[in-house]
Amino acid sequence: MARRSGRIPWEALRDDTEIRAEPVTYDGPDDFWAGLRQAALDYRLDRQAGQPVRLEIVCETAGMVPQLVAVADPYGVPVHSGSGFNGLPAKRGAALRAAADGNRAVRVFVDSDWDQSGVHLFSALAEDVTAFAAVDAPGTEAVFERLAVTEQQITDHQLPTAPPKASDHRSFSGTATTQAEALPPDVLAAVLKAAITSHRDMRVLAALLEHEEEERRALAAFLDGRDAMGGVTPP
């Protein structure tokens, strides 16, 4: 009602229920080349290349993905929705990504509620991916780390709690539950950034970013050359 009446902007509330699949179209050749030029400006390399461990992030709810991406994207760390990991194919996919990465160690940061569901997501994810890795990527080390919410964070930030659901009989060691969204966004961002950078060789990343920029400029110059040739596509 507040959005309908204009009291708050539509962008103030997030709606994750809409799924769209739209075809890619162009207004004409000029629009196509403009799209290529934008792609050149967005060009980037795998920013985890050359690092000792590949990082991934899993959050329990899809709605938190954009919040985590804002921190993880500059480092090239992918963020997955935990709801997508309920099926075995997604968990096996994580193991196969490890195998495709040359058996480099993989560390997965997990952000989930501190309750029966969130704890079960963490344990099931770790157990299943580790089991699949043993078969599909033997020798690969897969480590899972609970990023948030933790009992220590609940205490340190005095997060709101609620009693565990009596209807959920899954194992849970806590005496109270807390939603992942209860952790202030700035605190979560700081926790995630610290976790990522603690496993990054910043000199390797800096060299890669420099090389990335050089290649981005080369691509832009290539497209500029097309315009200099009067719209003729370069060989």
C-alpha positions as CSV (number, residue, x, y, z in Angstrom):
1,M,0.0,0.0,0.0
2,A,2.9,2.4,0.8
3,R,4.4,1.8,-2.6
4,R,1.0,2.1,-4.4
5,S,0.4,5.4,-2.7
6,G,3.9,6.8,-3.4
7,R,4.9,7.1,0.2
8,I,8.0,5.0,-0.4
9,P,9.8,4.3,-3.7
10,W,9.3,1.0,-5.5
11,E,13.0,0.4,-5.4
12,A,13.0,0.5,-1.5
13,L,11.6,-3.1,-1.3
14,R,13.2,-6.1,-3.0
15,D,11.0,-8.6,-4.9
16,D,12.8,-11.9,-5.8
17,T,9.8,-13.7,-7.1
18,E,10.0,-12.5,-10.7
19,I,11.9,-14.5,-13.2
20,R,12.4,-13.1,-16.7
21,A,13.9,-14.6,-19.9
22,E,14.1,-12.0,-22.6
23,P,15.6,-12.5,-26.1
24,V,18.7,-10.4,-27.0
25,T,17.8,-8.0,-29.9
26,Y,19.4,-5.0,-31.6
27,D,18.0,-1.9,-33.4
28,G,20.5,-2.4,-36.2
29,P,24.2,-2.8,-36.9
30,D,25.1,0.4,-35.1
31,D,23.3,-0.8,-32.0
32,F,25.2,-4.2,-32.3
33,W,28.6,-2.4,-32.5
34,A,27.6,-0.3,-29.5
35,G,26.9,-3.5,-27.6
36,L,30.3,-4.8,-28.5
37,R,32.0,-1.6,-27.4
38,Q,30.2,-1.9,-24.1
39,A,31.3,-5.5,-23.8
40,A,34.9,-4.4,-24.4
41,L,34.6,-1.9,-21.6
42,D,33.3,-4.7,-19.3
43,Y,36.0,-7.1,-20.4
44,R,37.7,-8.9,-17.5
45,L,39.9,-11.9,-16.8
46,D,39.4,-14.6,-14.2
47,R,40.4,-12.7,-11.1
48,Q,41.0,-15.9,-9.2
49,A,43.7,-17.0,-11.6
50,G,47.0,-17.7,-10.0
51,Q,45.6,-17.7,-6.5
52,P,46.4,-20.6,-4.2
53,V,42.8,-21.4,-3.5
54,R,39.5,-20.8,-5.4
55,L,36.8,-19.2,-3.4
56,E,33.0,-19.4,-3.6
57,I,30.1,-18.1,-1.6
58,V,26.8,-19.7,-0.8
59,C,24.0,-17.8,1.0
60,E,20.8,-19.4,2.2
61,T,18.4,-17.0,0.6
62,A,18.4,-15.7,-3.0
63,G,17.6,-12.2,-1.8
64,M,21.0,-11.8,-0.2
65,V,23.0,-12.6,-3.4
66,P,23.2,-8.9,-4.6
67,Q,24.4,-7.8,-1.2
68,L,27.3,-10.3,-1.2
69,V,28.0,-9.8,-4.9
70,A,28.8,-6.1,-4.2
71,V,31.7,-7.2,-2.1
72,A,32.8,-10.4,-3.9
73,D,32.6,-9.3,-7.5
74,P,35.8,-7.2,-7.6
75,Y,37.7,-10.3,-6.5
76,G,36.0,-12.5,-9.1
77,V,34.4,-14.7,-6.4
78,P,31.0,-16.2,-7.4
79,V,28.0,-16.1,-5.2
80,H,25.4,-18.9,-5.2
81,S,21.9,-19.0,-3.7
82,G,21.7,-21.8,-1.1
83,S,18.2,-22.7,-2.3
84,G,19.8,-23.7,-5.5
85,F,22.0,-26.2,-3.6
86,N,19.1,-28.2,-2.3
87,G,19.4,-30.6,-5.3
88,L,22.2,-33.1,-5.8
89,P,23.1,-31.8,-9.3
90,A,24.0,-28.4,-7.9
91,K,26.2,-30.0,-5.3
92,R,27.9,-32.3,-7.8
93,G,28.4,-29.2,-10.0
94,A,30.4,-27.6,-7.2
95,A,32.6,-30.7,-7.2
96,L,33.0,-30.7,-11.0
97,R,34.0,-27.0,-10.9
98,A,36.8,-28.0,-8.5
99,A,37.9,-30.8,-10.9
100,A,37.9,-28.4,-13.8
101,D,40.1,-26.0,-11.9
102,G,43.0,-28.4,-11.9
103,N,42.3,-29.9,-8.4
104,R,43.1,-26.6,-6.8
105,A,41.8,-26.3,-3.2
106,V,38.4,-24.8,-3.0
107,R,37.0,-22.8,0.0
108,V,33.3,-22.1,0.3
109,F,32.0,-19.4,2.6
110,V,28.5,-20.0,3.8
111,D,26.1,-17.3,4.9
112,S,22.9,-18.7,6.5
113,D,20.5,-18.3,9.3
114,W,21.5,-19.6,12.7
115,D,18.7,-22.1,13.1
116,Q,17.9,-25.7,12.2
117,S,17.6,-25.0,8.5
118,G,20.7,-22.9,8.2
119,V,22.9,-25.4,10.1
120,H,21.5,-28.2,8.1
121,L,22.2,-26.3,4.8
122,F,25.9,-25.9,5.9
123,S,26.4,-29.6,7.0
124,A,24.6,-31.1,4.0
125,L,26.4,-28.9,1.6
126,A,29.8,-29.8,3.1
127,E,29.1,-33.5,3.3
128,D,27.6,-33.9,-0.2
129,V,30.1,-31.7,-2.1
130,T,33.0,-33.4,-0.3
131,A,31.6,-36.8,-1.2
132,F,31.1,-35.9,-4.9
133,A,34.6,-34.4,-5.0
134,A,36.1,-37.7,-3.7
135,V,34.6,-39.4,-6.8
136,D,34.7,-36.7,-9.5
137,A,37.7,-34.7,-8.4
138,P,39.9,-37.0,-6.3
139,G,42.7,-35.2,-4.5
140,T,40.8,-31.9,-4.4
141,E,40.5,-30.2,-1.0
142,A,37.1,-28.7,-0.4
143,V,36.8,-26.6,2.8
144,F,33.6,-25.0,4.1
145,E,33.6,-22.1,6.4
146,R,30.6,-20.6,8.1
147,L,30.9,-16.9,7.4
148,A,27.6,-15.7,9.1
149,V,25.6,-15.9,11.2
150,T,27.7,-17.3,14.0
151,E,27.0,-17.4,17.8
152,Q,29.9,-15.0,18.3
153,Q,28.4,-12.5,15.9
154,I,25.0,-12.8,17.6
155,T,26.7,-11.9,20.9
156,D,29.0,-9.2,19.6
157,H,26.3,-7.3,17.7
158,Q,23.4,-8.1,20.1
159,L,21.3,-9.5,17.2
160,P,17.6,-10.3,17.8
161,T,16.8,-13.9,18.5
162,A,13.8,-16.2,18.6
163,P,13.2,-19.7,20.0
164,P,14.0,-22.6,17.7
165,K,11.0,-24.0,15.8
166,A,9.4,-26.8,17.8
167,S,8.2,-28.4,14.5
168,D,11.8,-28.8,13.2
169,H,13.4,-31.8,14.7
170,R,16.8,-31.5,12.9
171,S,19.9,-31.4,15.1
172,F,20.6,-27.9,16.4
173,S,23.0,-27.0,19.3
174,G,21.8,-23.5,19.8
175,T,19.2,-22.3,22.3
176,A,18.0,-19.4,20.1
177,T,17.8,-18.6,16.4
178,T,18.8,-15.6,14.4
179,Q,18.1,-14.7,10.7
180,A,21.1,-14.0,8.5
181,E,19.5,-10.6,7.5
182,A,19.8,-9.5,11.1
183,L,23.5,-8.9,10.7
184,P,24.0,-5.2,9.7
185,P,24.9,-5.0,6.0
186,D,28.1,-3.0,6.7
187,V,29.2,-5.6,9.2
188,L,28.5,-8.5,6.8
189,A,30.4,-6.7,4.0
190,A,33.4,-6.2,6.3
191,V,33.3,-9.9,7.4
192,L,33.2,-11.1,3.8
193,K,35.9,-8.8,2.6
194,A,38.2,-9.8,5.4
195,A,37.5,-13.5,4.6
196,I,38.2,-13.1,0.9
197,T,41.4,-11.0,1.3
198,S,42.8,-13.4,3.8
199,H,43.0,-16.0,1.1
200,R,44.3,-13.7,-1.7
201,D,47.8,-12.9,-2.9
202,M,47.2,-9.2,-3.6
203,R,50.4,-8.9,-5.7
204,V,49.1,-11.6,-8.0
205,L,45.7,-9.8,-8.2
206,A,47.3,-6.4,-8.9
207,A,49.3,-7.8,-11.8
208,L,46.3,-9.6,-13.2
209,L,44.2,-6.4,-13.0
210,E,47.0,-4.5,-14.8
211,H,47.0,-7.1,-17.6
212,E,43.2,-7.0,-17.7
213,E,43.3,-3.2,-18.3
214,E,45.8,-3.5,-21.1
215,E,43.7,-6.1,-22.9
216,R,40.6,-4.0,-22.3
217,R,42.3,-1.0,-24.0
218,A,43.4,-3.1,-26.9
219,L,39.9,-4.3,-27.5
220,A,38.6,-0.8,-27.4
221,A,41.2,0.3,-29.8
222,F,40.2,-2.5,-32.2
223,L,36.6,-1.3,-32.2
224,D,37.7,2.3,-32.6
225,G,39.6,1.2,-35.7
226,R,36.3,0.0,-37.2
227,D,34.9,3.4,-36.8
228,A,38.0,5.0,-38.4
229,M,37.5,2.7,-41.4
230,G,34.1,4.1,-42.0
231,G,32.1,1.4,-40.4
232,V,33.9,-1.5,-42.1
233,T,34.5,-4.4,-39.9
234,P,38.3,-5.0,-39.2
235,P,39.7,-8.4,-40.1
